[in-house]
Amino acid sequence: MRKLIPLLIFCLPLLAMSALAQDWSKTYAVGEKPSLRVDTNDAAIEVTRGSGSTIAARVAIDGYKAGDVRISDHQDGDKVDLTVHIPNEVGFHINLHNRHVRVELQVPVETTLDLHSSDGHINVDGTSGPAHPTSSDQG
């Protein structure tokens, strides 16, 4: 029993931290030249070329409680809109772990991209469609 207590003391914080990691994902069937708009207030956006006529979206969330990060999406034909909102922190906070949100997208090569992040980097690789990335964190 005495050996079990130190093990529990070590494992319980690890379990609590793993409960803070979560992902959201969705796939959209589109044509060969779709348009994608992503708007986020504090997440990184990574876009790579996918295969076929689908947009695959994944939001990797680490360090936030379930429900803290709001994700909304809408599809109208070949047009996909994705919004990821991270809560603003007010006051003094002490965090013992890092908190990150990353939007990962795989898109058809000729996708028109409209990407906005108020405070996160944006990376586009392998696409040839028009891209309009805007971020205050691109310095």
Protein Blocks (a to p, Z undefined) as FASTA:
>chain_A
ZZmmmmmmmmmmmmmmmmmgccddddddddfbdcdddddfbbccdddddehjdddddddd
ehiaehkaccddddehjaccddddddddedjdddfbdcdddddddddfklccddddfbbc
dddehiabdcddddfklZZ
